[in-house]
Amino acid sequence: MTRTAESTFIASIDNIPQMVAFVSDAATAAGVHPRRVMHLELATEEAVTNICSYAYEVPPGRLSIRVSRSADTLRVEFIDNGVPFDPLAADAPDLQADLENREVGGLGIFLIRRLLDEVHYHRRDDQNILSLVIKHDPA
């Protein structure tokens, strides 16, 4: 059985705490371990910061967040109709390079990939959809 919660926010940096709380509350209600909830909160903050900052040529736009849980997974989808952008297509950051020689950006998606079990992107109906998945033991 899958349960879904969805909410739409104005894609503004000012609304990031409410977006993170929405995801965190859904994960907690699903019985996700508190450590994994913290991972999800950090990944959510990274994802929505990038969407709020870069998705819309004329900000702010809208950002829908859909949280679906099944027996052993929690999926969080971030849906925006901003400019097409696949964050998974970006090159991985060179963590071995000296700070002054590193390219700017890329650490957020790197962190998201490290913290979560699956990360997916697709574009459908003029919308960017970034999906974050964690596996968990149900409560």
matplotlib code that plots the C-alpha trace (Angstrom):
import matplotlib.pyplot as plt

x = [0.0, 1.3, 0.4, 1.1, 1.2, 1.7, 2.0, 2.9, 5.1, 6.3, 9.8, 11.5, 14.5, 12.2, 10.0, 12.8, 12.2, 8.5, 9.5, 12.1, 9.5, 6.9, 9.3, 10.6, 7.1, 6.1, 9.3, 8.8, 5.1, 6.3, 8.5, 11.8, 14.7, 15.7, 19.2, 17.7, 15.2, 18.2, 19.8, 16.6, 16.3, 19.8, 19.1, 15.8, 17.5, 20.1, 17.6, 15.1, 17.8, 19.0, 15.4, 14.6, 17.8, 18.1, 15.0, 13.0, 14.3, 11.7, 11.4, 9.6, 7.9, 6.1, 7.5, 5.4, 6.7, 5.2, 6.1, 5.1, 5.7, 5.4, 6.2, 10.0, 10.7, 10.0, 10.1, 10.2, 9.6, 10.4, 8.4, 8.9, 8.2, 11.4, 14.1, 15.1, 18.0, 19.2, 21.4, 22.5, 24.1, 26.6, 30.1, 31.0, 33.1, 36.9, 37.3, 41.0, 41.6, 42.9, 40.2, 41.4, 41.3, 37.9, 34.9, 32.1, 29.0, 28.2, 28.7, 25.0, 24.0, 27.1, 26.0, 22.4, 23.7, 25.9, 23.1, 20.3, 19.7, 18.4, 18.3, 16.4, 15.6, 13.3, 11.4, 7.7, 5.1, 7.5, 8.3, 11.5, 11.0, 13.8, 13.1, 14.9, 14.4, 15.4, 14.8, 13.6, 12.1, 8.5, 7.5]
y = [0.0, 3.4, 6.6, 10.0, 13.6, 16.6, 20.3, 23.2, 26.1, 29.4, 28.5, 31.1, 30.7, 32.1, 29.0, 26.4, 25.7, 24.9, 22.6, 20.7, 20.4, 19.0, 16.3, 15.6, 15.3, 12.8, 10.8, 10.7, 9.7, 6.9, 5.5, 6.4, 6.1, 9.6, 9.4, 8.7, 11.6, 13.9, 12.7, 13.4, 16.8, 17.7, 16.4, 18.2, 21.5, 21.1, 20.2, 23.0, 25.6, 24.9, 24.9, 28.2, 29.8, 28.6, 27.0, 30.1, 32.8, 35.1, 34.0, 33.0, 30.0, 27.1, 23.9, 20.9, 18.3, 14.8, 12.3, 8.7, 5.8, 2.1, -0.8, -0.2, 3.0, 6.7, 8.7, 12.4, 14.1, 17.8, 19.0, 22.4, 23.9, 25.9, 25.7, 22.1, 21.0, 17.4, 17.7, 14.1, 14.9, 17.3, 16.1, 14.9, 17.5, 16.8, 16.5, 15.9, 19.3, 22.2, 24.6, 27.4, 25.0, 23.5, 24.3, 26.1, 23.9, 20.3, 19.4, 19.5, 16.7, 14.8, 15.0, 14.0, 10.9, 9.9, 10.3, 8.6, 5.2, 6.4, 9.7, 10.0, 12.9, 13.1, 15.8, 15.3, 17.7, 20.7, 19.8, 18.9, 16.0, 15.1, 12.0, 11.1, 7.6, 6.1, 2.5, 2.0, -0.5, 0.4, 1.3]
z = [0.0, -0.9, 0.9, -0.6, 0.8, -1.5, -1.0, -3.2, -2.1, -3.6, -4.6, -2.4, -0.1, 2.7, 2.4, 2.7, 6.4, 5.7, 2.8, 4.9, 7.7, 5.3, 4.2, 7.7, 9.2, 6.4, 7.0, 10.7, 10.3, 8.0, 10.8, 9.2, 11.6, 13.0, 11.5, 8.1, 8.6, 9.2, 5.9, 4.1, 5.7, 4.5, 1.0, 0.8, 1.9, -0.8, -3.5, -2.7, -2.3, -5.9, -7.2, -5.5, -6.6, -10.2, -11.7, -12.6, -15.0, -13.4, -9.7, -7.8, -9.3, -7.6, -6.2, -5.5, -3.1, -3.1, -0.5, -1.1, 1.2, 0.6, 2.8, 2.7, 0.8, 1.1, -2.2, -2.2, -5.5, -6.2, -9.1, -10.8, -14.1, -14.3, -17.0, -17.9, -15.7, -14.9, -11.8, -12.3, -15.6, -14.0, -13.6, -10.1, -8.2, -8.0, -4.3, -4.6, -6.2, -4.2, -3.1, -5.4, -8.4, -7.7, -9.9, -8.1, -7.5, -7.7, -4.0, -3.3, -5.7, -4.6, -1.0, -1.9, -3.8, -0.8, 1.8, 0.0, -1.6, -5.0, -6.9, -10.2, -12.6, -15.5, -17.4, -18.1, -19.4, -19.1, -15.5, -13.8, -11.4, -9.0, -7.0, -3.7, -2.3, 1.0, 2.1, 5.6, 8.0, 8.6, 12.1]

ax = plt.figure().add_subplot(projection="3d")
ax.plot(x, y, z, "-o")
ax.set_aspect("equal")
plt.show()
